[in-house]
Amino acid sequence: TWNPSEPLQSPPYEFFLPDIFIFADNQFGWLMVHVGAGMSKDYIFIFSTKNGGRSWEIVFDPYSPNGPHTCSKTGMDFLTDGRGVLTLHCQGVRDGAIINTTTNNGVEWTEHILSAPSFESTAFDYGNYCHTHSPQILDDGTIVAAVTCETFVDSQLETTGNFQYSLELGADIWESYEYPGGDLLYVSESTAYAFSDEI
């Protein structure tokens, strides 16, 4: 059986496209809705619920002063304490790879421009289009996300590198490793799956 929630509140916008929908437990959940685009912008609302989806409040909107208004959104994850992570695909408009984090339920976001891996220092150089995806916050508070870099070869887009980045709780430095590519899914702190051509 299904029960309707209270209607989502939103001013009129260009469109209203629900996208990423996650729950951290049976009460705390978040919904990302795309409402406008153009000039490398991807305007979004983030709604939050604390009662299992019966009602939702806006925690982030296109007028929020601190947040990811540019670039396409590729993923989002939250914990019940309000810590969250959001990943971006900038389609070559911005150099490098970018991750956004929040500690207050998505109201304010901090941008992290990642450094190229030390073992492949030219991975983010001009001509390589890198984006972040598959974000997760593990039970121990570690943030993990994947970075995929691509470039054009004979008018075809080819992958030049796949990297995993992680930031332990309380740390300031992102660690980077190679991984097989594709969607990255952690099922515990020590076990992950990469869904590429092979698992």
C-alpha positions in Angstrom: 0.0 0.0 0.0 1.1 3.6 -0.6 0.4 6.8 1.3 0.8 10.2 -0.2 3.2 12.8 1.4 2.3 16.4 1.9 2.8 18.3 -1.4 6.4 19.5 -2.1 6.6 23.3 -1.9 8.4 25.0 -4.8 8.1 28.3 -6.6 7.5 28.2 -10.3 10.6 27.2 -12.3 11.7 26.2 -15.8 10.9 22.5 -15.1 10.5 20.1 -12.1 12.5 16.9 -12.5 13.0 14.7 -9.4 16.3 12.8 -9.7 18.2 11.5 -6.7 16.1 10.0 -3.9 17.9 8.4 -0.8 17.1 7.4 2.7 19.7 7.0 5.5 17.3 5.0 7.6 13.5 4.6 7.7 13.0 8.2 8.8 15.7 10.5 7.3 15.6 11.0 3.6 16.6 13.5 0.8 15.3 14.3 -2.6 17.1 16.3 -5.3 15.0 18.0 -7.9 16.3 19.7 -11.0 14.4 23.0 -11.8 16.5 24.9 -14.4 19.6 24.8 -16.6 21.7 26.9 -18.9 25.2 28.5 -19.1 26.8 25.5 -17.4 24.2 25.8 -14.5 22.1 23.0 -13.1 19.7 24.5 -10.6 18.4 22.2 -8.0 16.2 21.9 -4.9 17.1 19.5 -2.1 14.3 18.5 0.1 14.7 16.7 3.4 12.4 14.6 5.5 12.7 13.5 9.1 9.5 11.5 9.4 9.8 8.8 6.7 8.6 11.0 3.8 5.3 12.2 5.2 6.4 15.8 4.9 9.4 17.5 3.2 11.2 20.8 3.8 13.4 22.7 1.4 17.0 22.8 2.7 18.7 24.0 -0.5 17.4 26.0 -3.5 18.8 28.0 -6.5 19.1 31.1 -4.4 21.2 29.5 -1.6 24.4 31.4 -1.3 26.8 28.5 -0.6 26.3 25.5 -2.9 26.7 23.6 -6.1 24.8 25.7 -8.7 27.1 24.9 -11.6 27.7 21.6 -13.4 25.5 18.5 -13.7 24.9 16.6 -10.5 25.9 12.9 -10.7 25.3 11.6 -7.1 24.4 12.4 -3.5 24.6 10.7 -0.2 23.7 11.6 3.4 23.9 10.3 7.0 21.3 10.9 9.6 23.5 13.4 11.4 23.3 15.8 8.4 26.7 15.1 6.8 26.4 14.7 3.0 28.4 14.5 -0.2 27.5 15.5 -3.7 29.4 14.9 -7.0 29.5 16.8 -10.3 30.1 16.5 -14.0 31.2 19.8 -15.5 31.4 18.6 -19.1 34.8 20.3 -19.5 33.6 23.7 -18.4 35.7 23.6 -15.3 39.1 21.9 -15.0 39.8 19.0 -12.6 37.4 17.0 -10.5 35.1 18.5 -7.8 33.3 17.1 -4.8 30.9 19.0 -2.5 30.4 18.2 1.2 27.9 19.5 3.8 27.7 19.1 7.6 24.3 20.7 8.1 21.8 18.6 6.2 22.5 20.2 2.8 21.9 23.9 3.8 25.5 24.9 3.1 28.1 23.1 1.0 31.9 23.2 0.8 33.6 22.7 -2.5 36.7 20.4 -2.8 38.7 20.7 -5.9 40.6 17.4 -6.0 44.3 17.2 -6.8 45.4 14.7 -9.4 46.7 11.4 -8.0 50.4 11.5 -7.1 51.0 8.3 -9.1 49.4 9.9 -12.2 50.1 13.6 -11.8 48.9 14.6 -15.3 45.5 12.9 -15.1 43.6 16.2 -14.6 45.6 18.2 -17.2 43.9 20.2 -19.9 42.3 17.9 -22.5 41.3 15.4 -20.0 37.7 15.9 -18.9 37.2 14.5 -15.4 34.1 14.1 -13.3 33.1 12.7 -9.9 30.4 10.2 -9.3 29.3 7.3 -7.0 29.5 9.2 -3.7 29.1 7.4 -0.4 29.6 8.1 3.3 30.6 4.8 5.0 29.5 3.9 8.5 32.8 5.0 9.9 32.3 8.5 8.4 34.7 8.1 5.5 33.6 9.8 2.3 34.4 7.9 -0.9 33.7 8.9 -4.5 34.9 7.9 -7.9 36.6 10.0 -10.6 36.5 9.2 -14.3 38.6 11.1 -16.8 38.0 11.1 -20.5 39.5 12.7 -23.6 38.6 12.8 -27.3 40.6 10.5 -29.7 39.6 10.7 -33.3 36.3 12.4 -32.4 35.5 9.5 -29.9 35.4 10.0 -26.2 37.8 7.5 -24.5 38.5 6.9 -20.8 42.0 7.8 -19.7 41.7 7.0 -16.0 39.5 5.8 -13.2 40.3 6.7 -9.6 38.8 6.4 -6.2 39.1 9.2 -3.7 38.5 8.9 0.1 38.5 11.3 3.0 38.5 9.9 6.5 36.4 11.5 9.2 38.4 14.4 10.7 41.1 14.3 7.9 42.1 17.1 5.6 43.8 15.2 2.8 42.0 13.1 0.2 43.6 9.8 -0.6 43.5 8.4 -4.1 43.7 5.0 -5.7 43.1 3.4 -9.0 40.0 1.2 -9.5 38.5 -0.7 -12.4 36.0 1.9 -13.4 32.2 2.2 -13.7 29.8 2.8 -10.8 31.4 2.3 -7.4 29.5 0.7 -4.5 30.7 0.1 -1.0 28.8 -2.5 1.0 31.1 -2.2 4.0 34.2 -0.3 5.0 36.4 -3.0 3.4 34.2 -4.4 0.5 33.3 -2.6 -2.7 32.1 -3.4 -6.1 33.0 -1.7 -9.4 30.3 -2.1 -12.1 32.1 -1.7 -15.3 32.3 -4.1 -18.3 33.0 -6.7 -15.5 32.1 -6.6 -11.8 
